[in-house]
Amino acid sequence: MSQRGSGYERKARDQYETPAWVTDCVIHYVDVNRVVWEPACGSGKMVRALVKHGLTVCGTDIETGEDFLKTGYLPDPSTATIVTNPPYALAQEFIEHALKLTKPVAGTVAMLLRTDYDHAKSRQHLFGKCEQFWTKVMLTKRIKWFEDSKGQPSFNHAWFTWDWKHEGAPTLAYGP
């Protein structure tokens, strides 16, 4: 399969800022009564979108000295949800680490990934063979990562969610 170039240089550490409408699509899967942690927050665009919905959010980033993958604890005792757009090359590690951190508090995890991320046989322990895999929220619009984009985006994305209290088969949902 060939891919077309975007015409933009690749951003260091995959720092692609998530538009607010994309974050709005995951709100129904976030526990609004507990602190949400955005561990790859960059300039804080996703944090601001979550706060707009009345959530208490802790935003950290490797650029400010907080390496999520080296953190062994949640940043606040009432944190139960981790929501992020992880660096694509580290997505599996982000998911596995987030699940490990949220297990003791029976929390939830939401990761923004390409829609086919769950297709890989090597990741089935996170999807088809994972009881905590809860919902895949398919975005019906493609994300424009740059406000001045002239072309059409190449990839489809979805929010993948896991919940330690989830029982039963995962569900499929659709965002705008």
C-alpha positions as CSV (number, residue, x, y, z in Angstrom):
1,M,0.0,0.0,0.0
2,S,1.4,3.4,-0.8
3,Q,1.0,6.5,1.3
4,R,1.0,10.0,0.0
5,G,3.1,12.7,1.6
6,S,1.4,15.4,3.6
7,G,3.7,18.1,2.4
8,Y,4.7,18.9,6.0
9,E,7.8,17.9,7.9
10,R,7.3,15.2,10.6
11,K,6.9,16.8,14.0
12,A,9.4,15.9,16.7
13,R,8.0,13.3,19.2
14,D,4.8,13.1,17.2
15,Q,3.5,16.3,18.7
16,Y,0.4,16.7,16.7
17,E,-2.1,18.9,18.6
18,T,-5.6,17.3,18.8
19,P,-8.4,19.6,17.7
20,A,-11.1,20.3,20.3
21,W,-13.9,18.6,18.3
22,V,-11.9,15.3,18.4
23,T,-11.6,15.5,22.2
24,D,-15.3,16.3,22.5
25,C,-16.0,12.8,21.0
26,V,-14.5,11.0,24.0
27,I,-16.3,13.0,26.8
28,H,-19.1,10.4,27.2
29,Y,-16.4,7.8,28.1
30,V,-14.7,9.8,30.8
31,D,-15.6,9.7,34.5
32,V,-16.5,13.3,35.1
33,N,-16.3,12.9,38.9
34,R,-12.6,12.1,39.0
35,V,-9.4,13.7,37.8
36,V,-8.4,13.1,34.2
37,W,-4.7,12.8,33.3
38,E,-3.5,13.9,29.9
39,P,0.2,12.6,29.9
40,A,1.3,13.8,26.5
41,C,-0.4,17.2,26.6
42,G,2.1,19.3,24.5
43,S,0.8,22.9,24.6
44,G,-2.4,21.8,26.3
45,K,-5.0,21.8,23.5
46,M,-6.6,18.6,24.7
47,V,-6.4,19.7,28.3
48,R,-8.3,22.9,27.5
49,A,-11.0,21.0,25.6
50,L,-11.5,18.6,28.6
51,V,-11.7,21.5,31.0
52,K,-14.3,23.2,28.8
53,H,-16.5,20.2,29.6
54,G,-16.1,20.9,33.4
55,L,-13.5,18.2,34.0
56,T,-10.6,18.5,36.4
57,V,-7.5,17.7,34.3
58,C,-3.8,17.2,35.1
59,G,-1.7,17.7,32.0
60,T,2.0,16.6,31.8
61,D,4.4,16.2,29.0
62,I,7.9,14.8,28.4
63,E,8.9,18.3,27.1
64,T,8.3,19.6,30.7
65,G,10.2,16.8,32.3
66,E,7.4,14.3,33.0
67,D,8.0,11.1,31.0
68,F,4.7,9.2,31.3
69,L,6.4,5.8,30.5
70,K,8.8,6.3,33.5
71,T,6.0,7.3,35.9
72,G,5.0,4.7,38.4
73,Y,2.0,6.4,39.9
74,L,-1.0,8.5,39.1
75,P,-0.4,12.3,39.6
76,D,-3.4,12.8,42.0
77,P,-5.1,10.4,44.3
78,S,-8.5,11.0,42.6
79,T,-7.2,10.4,39.1
80,A,-9.0,7.5,37.5
81,T,-8.9,8.3,33.8
82,I,-6.0,8.7,31.3
83,V,-6.9,10.4,28.0
84,T,-4.3,11.1,25.4
85,N,-3.2,11.2,21.8
86,P,0.0,9.2,22.3
87,P,3.1,9.4,20.1
88,Y,2.3,6.8,17.4
89,A,5.6,4.9,17.8
90,L,5.0,4.5,21.5
91,A,1.2,3.9,21.4
92,Q,1.4,0.3,22.6
93,E,3.6,1.2,25.5
94,F,1.3,4.1,26.4
95,I,-1.7,1.8,26.4
96,E,0.0,-0.9,28.5
97,H,1.4,1.6,31.0
98,A,-2.0,3.4,31.3
99,L,-3.8,0.1,32.0
100,K,-1.2,-0.8,34.6
101,L,-1.6,2.6,36.4
102,T,-5.4,2.6,36.3
103,K,-5.9,-1.0,37.4
104,P,-5.7,-0.3,41.2
105,V,-8.3,2.5,40.9
106,A,-10.6,0.6,38.5
107,G,-10.2,3.5,36.1
108,T,-10.5,4.1,32.4
109,V,-8.1,4.7,29.5
110,A,-8.8,6.5,26.2
111,M,-6.3,6.7,23.4
112,L,-6.6,8.4,20.0
113,L,-5.2,6.1,17.4
114,R,-5.6,5.3,13.7
115,T,-8.7,3.2,13.2
116,D,-6.8,0.1,12.1
117,Y,-4.5,0.1,15.2
118,D,-6.5,-2.9,16.7
119,H,-5.9,-5.0,13.6
120,A,-2.4,-6.2,14.5
121,K,-2.1,-9.8,15.8
122,S,0.7,-8.7,18.1
123,R,-1.7,-6.3,19.9
124,Q,-4.6,-8.6,20.4
125,H,-3.8,-8.8,24.1
126,L,-5.0,-5.1,24.2
127,F,-8.2,-5.7,22.1
128,G,-9.8,-9.0,21.3
129,K,-8.2,-10.8,24.3
130,C,-8.6,-7.9,26.7
131,E,-11.6,-7.9,29.0
132,Q,-11.1,-4.2,29.7
133,F,-11.4,-3.2,26.1
134,W,-14.7,-1.2,26.2
135,T,-15.4,0.9,23.1
136,K,-14.0,2.0,19.8
137,V,-15.4,5.4,18.9
138,M,-14.9,5.9,15.1
139,L,-14.5,9.4,14.0
140,T,-16.5,10.0,10.8
141,K,-14.4,13.0,9.9
142,R,-10.7,13.0,9.3
143,I,-8.5,15.0,11.5
144,K,-6.7,18.1,10.1
145,W,-3.6,18.4,12.2
146,F,-2.6,21.8,10.9
147,E,-5.0,24.7,10.7
148,D,-3.4,25.8,7.5
149,S,-3.8,22.4,5.8
150,K,-4.6,22.7,2.1
151,G,-5.0,19.0,1.3
152,Q,-7.2,16.3,2.6
153,P,-6.1,14.2,5.6
154,S,-4.9,10.6,4.7
155,F,-5.9,8.6,7.8
156,N,-9.0,7.7,9.7
157,H,-8.9,7.8,13.5
158,A,-10.8,6.5,16.5
159,W,-10.8,6.7,20.3
160,F,-10.0,3.3,21.8
161,T,-11.3,3.0,25.4
162,W,-10.6,0.5,28.2
163,D,-12.4,0.3,31.5
164,W,-11.5,-1.9,34.5
165,K,-15.2,-2.1,35.4
166,H,-16.3,-3.1,31.9
167,E,-18.0,-6.5,31.5
168,G,-19.0,-8.1,28.2
169,A,-18.1,-7.5,24.6
170,P,-16.6,-4.2,23.4
171,T,-18.9,-1.8,21.6
172,L,-18.5,0.3,18.5
173,A,-19.7,3.9,18.4
174,Y,-19.4,6.8,16.0
175,G,-18.4,10.4,16.5
176,P,-18.9,13.3,14.1
